[in-house]
Amino acid sequence: WARCLARLSEDLLQSARDLEPLKELTTLVCGPKNAGKSSFCRRLVNTLLNANPVVAYLEADCGQAEFTPPGCVSLTLVDAAIAGPPFMHPRKFARACFIGDTTPKSDPALYFNSVLHLVDWYRSQ
């Protein structure tokens, strides 16, 4: 992850010098269970915070949440480094939707529409 983030960080810093702030940067992280997605996201957010005062974190894993209780999808505006396991750094979310389950399988339409609602809300800000 370190090598990947170093390269990504170089690209992001160059973009920040050439363009407006990185409000339009969107990164989707996906993969199988136990692949290190959460660890990668923590490191990515911390790397982005080196060049940006705030990182918008859309949390779509309703079963293993980083900042909110399980059963939700949320958008959190992160302004300080993330360290340790999720229970060590709860944050007040900017917006959240209650899914009511730790998996989107129980109501995929609700899950999908909730994530879209959070994206739309963020873009309207």
ABEGO torsion letter per residue (X at the ends): XAAAAAAAAAAAAAAAAABBBAAABBBBBBEBBGAGAAAAAAAAAAAAAAABABBBBBBABAABBAABBBGBBBBBBBABBBBEBAAABBBBBABBBBAGBABAAABAAAAAAAAAAAAAAAAAX
